[in-house]
Amino acid sequence: MGILLAILYIFLGIGVIFNCLGSIGLLRFPDVYTRLHASTKATTFGSIFTSFAVIIYSFSRWNVSGDSKFVVLALHAIVALICLIITNPTGAHAIARAAHRSGVMPKQAVIDQLKEAKLE
């Protein structure tokens, strides 16, 4: 039980650190594209580790008590994790594409490879 608790705290720590880094990147970066990159990459990674911590906690509690509500908690965390992995990058891509199509240009970009696609 002690090793599972240590792994749980490590996963929670990693999740919290990456979610905080995503929040800092959201505040510090200069344009919409770098902010999207910071917020989606870091918070997706942080949320994955936080969900893993919930799954580890629920299975460890299920092994101790035998109560099925902890299995349901783990299944909910797995479904939420799958939805998060699919929707977070997809939403960021849609926001970045909409920003580019509306004319928002990156502040420090040297080459715009989507310029030809915008004309279509």
Steps between C-alpha positions, in 0.01 A plus 500: 500500500790735571645475150159569342461805720843625393414447131167676554673804653758506223229493233304771680813712532583464131141584407487809717839624378407467133160660551670793676755528218216510248337780695824695517553451126149626435582821685855551375507417129451779244242375248206266464700219340767468765236537771299218345813287480585558865151452631409189302827308517573564865148466633431187296815341641417618851143377479617160377716457808226628730258249347756223543523596868121470533510159331778377729316630805173337403656160427701509822187580700311226313767244596469601867122533535360296212235768440396529136459879514878532465493302175233736373722794598788349303280443196376859514859621518595286200208630293583859598864439410409368155268796437769742616765347276271527198335837556782715638732488195205509260360811664839671499543422132157644421573817698840545333352446155221749569751754626714460188201524267382815675834666436674470835865454415769364732721770648835337424429270204748502217319272254124468460440161342123536524486814286424297186231298680333821615435609141290190427 
